Amino acid sequence: MTHRTALRAGAPALALMLVALWMVFAWVPTEADQGIVQRIFYFHVACAWVAFVAFALVAVCGIFYLWLGQAIFDQLGYAAAEGGMIFCTLVLITGSIWARPIWGVWWTWDSRLTTTLILWLLYGGYLMLRAMSDDTPQTARFAAVLGIVATVDVPVIIVSVRMWRTIHPAVLVTRSGGHGLEDPRMVITLLVAVAAFTALFIWLLMLRVATVRASARLGRLGQALAMASAAVQDLNP
């Protein structure tokens, strides 16, 4: 995949994002109890969905890398972890923006918030490992194992609202059953927002993988040039 192909893949993502923005700010009705701040819900949930998908992809790539040892799975997993961190950070930020007017605080140690923060810290550790270590197969294996283990926190986050006493709302599937989206336009807007953020993640992932693969090729080319230069010097002492 070339950078040109990756760039072209961004057009559908940008178009979907524009549609989602219009629906959130101009089409969907304002929620009766929470008011206009509820509109951040469409971005918050979409970012959470993408973060979970990204981290699941890290785990899948880790398994395949440990099994097959092919560099493409390590590169794809690394890129997915970077993308997942971006969206997981947005989840924490948008959640705090919503919490301040609704709960009166920017942060509380609610079970869902706490387990989400743990996920963010785990993958922060994953990225620190990659940044502070040489790009070797051993580093890739350690990162694969860490990526697989950290993903265990994702299902814990999903069920945390039901497992523990929590003040975090269960909107998609409420504790009494059904869902908390009272207007069909809310459901449609949420689905479009999820699709837009998913397309955005795929686009960013393609760009990042293309960059990582290009960097790897440049590294190999540099090594080959260095070896050729050394050979020439040996022939002409």
Disulfide bonds with the S-S distance in Angstrom:
none
